[in-house]
Structures are given as C-alpha cells and as structure tokens.
Amino acid sequence: MDCPQPLVCADDIEQQAVEHLRSILTDDAVTQAIAAQTRLAQSEARFKRAQELYVLGEISRELYDAKKARRENLTASLTTTKCYHSTT
C-alpha cells in the first residue's frame, strides 16, 4: 500500500520543538528570577521600615527581631534556589 503523504525531515521538526521548549523554559526562569528579586526588594523595604520604627521606639525588640529573621529566611531561601542567582 502506498501512502500519499510526502516525507518530512524529522530533524527540522525536532530542532523547532527543542527551540520552542528552550524559549518556554528560559522565559519561565527569567520570570522566576524577576519575582524573586521583587520579593527580596519588598522584604528589604519592610525591614528598613522596621529598623526606623525600632529606633524611634515605635515597635518592640521582639517585633524587630521577628522582621529581621523573616528577611534573613526569605533571602536565604531565594538565593539558594535554582531560579535566582544574585549578581551582587
């Protein structure tokens, strides 16, 4: 039985599929890195505000220490994952 379908070059199709998958994975990695940087910046801003409030006597040492620990934990968790690599 003869098949009327023309032959295709699988190498070309496979290369296109690989390029498409790479672009998806790269875009996802970039998105994750941006999200991590945003979370770190927000955490740093909250901690700086806590420092100011502590110096002014507006918050207790316990609350200040809790904010500091939260920032340190977030920083450690985001900088040790594969999705975020600090450039500093």
Buried (B, 14 or more C-beta within 10 A) or exposed (E): EEEEEEEEEEEEEEEEEEEEEEEEEEEEBEEBBEEBBEBBEEBEEBBEEBBEBBEEEEBEEEEBEEBBEBBEEBBEEBEEEEBBEEEE
